[in-house]
Amino acid sequence: MAEKKPAKKTRTIDQRFTTLERLVRFEFRGLRKEMNERFAVVEDRIDRLATHVDGFMKLHETLDIEMRVMKEQMNRFEERLTRIEVAQRN
């Protein structure tokens, strides 16, 4: 004779909601963890980009200062040259 399997107990609606709630909480924890990891990666990229931009701005500032110095040197050179030319004419 075949053995009869005991009939499955039907779960109540509260038990079903409890199971569903646990599953949803578990999924949200995983999603939250994944989002935090990705945010950390994005923040790291933003920090590196900001560092590169700062370096570029510093380079631009240095080049601007160097250009002003060279223009002043050129002006002084031209003034000396003009004085020498005037002195040679006289």
C-alpha positions, 0 to 999 in steps of 0.5 A, a space after each residue: 500500500 502507498 503511504 499517504 503524505 500528510 496534507 500541506 498546512 496552508 499558511 495564513 495570510 499573516 504568515 505569507 506577509 511575514 515571509 514576504 516582508 523578510 524577503 523584501 527586507 533582505 533584498 533592500 539590504 542587498 540593494 543598499 549595500 550595492 548602492 553604497 559601494 557604487 556611491 563610494 566608487 563615484 565619490 572616489 572618481 569625483 575626488 580624483 577628477 577634482 585633484 586633476 582640475 586643481 592641478 590644471 588650475 595651478 599649472 594655468 596660474 603658474 603659466 600666467 605668472 611666467 607670462 607676465 614676468 616675460 612680458 616685463 622683461 621684454 618691456 625692459 629690454 625694449 626700453 634699453 634698446 630704445 635708449 641705446 638707439 637714441 644714444 647712437 644717433 646723437 
